[in-house]
Amino acid sequence: MEITTSSNDVTIKGNIKTISDFQQIKQLLDNMVASHKHKTVILNITDSLSMTSSVIGYFNKLVLKDKINIQMRIGNQQLLELLTDLNLASTFNTKKA
C-alpha cells in the first residue's frame, strides 16, 4: 500500500490489508486532522479490493465521534459494493472514482 497526501486530500494505492496499513492510515489522518484542523477529508482509494475492519472502524470513529466529514472516491467496484452492503456508503459519502 502507498499513501500520498496534499492538504486534506489523501490517495491510497494498493490493497488495504495489514495492521501496518491501518497504523499508517491512522497516523496520517490523526496528524492531518490535528495539525490542519480539517473537518473534511477526501479519500481517493484507487484500487483496493477491500479494507480491514480496523480501518472501517477507524473511519467510522472519525465520522461519528470526531465529526470529520469523509468523502471517499473509490476506484474498485468490489470495495464500493462492500461499503454499500455494510450500509456505510452514505456515512463515508462514497462515489465511484
HELIX and SHEET records of a PDB file:
HELIX    1   1 ILE A   19  HIS A   36  1                                  18    
HELIX    2   2 SER A   53  LEU A   64  1                                  12    
HELIX    3   3 GLN A   77  ASP A   85  1                                   9    
SHEET    1   A 5 GLU A   2  SER A   6  0                                        
SHEET    2   A 5 ASP A   9  LYS A  13 -1                                        
SHEET    3   A 5 THR A  40  ILE A  45  1                                        
SHEET    4   A 5 ASN A  69  ILE A  74  1                                        
SHEET    5   A 5 THR A  94  LYS A  96  1                                        
END                                                                             
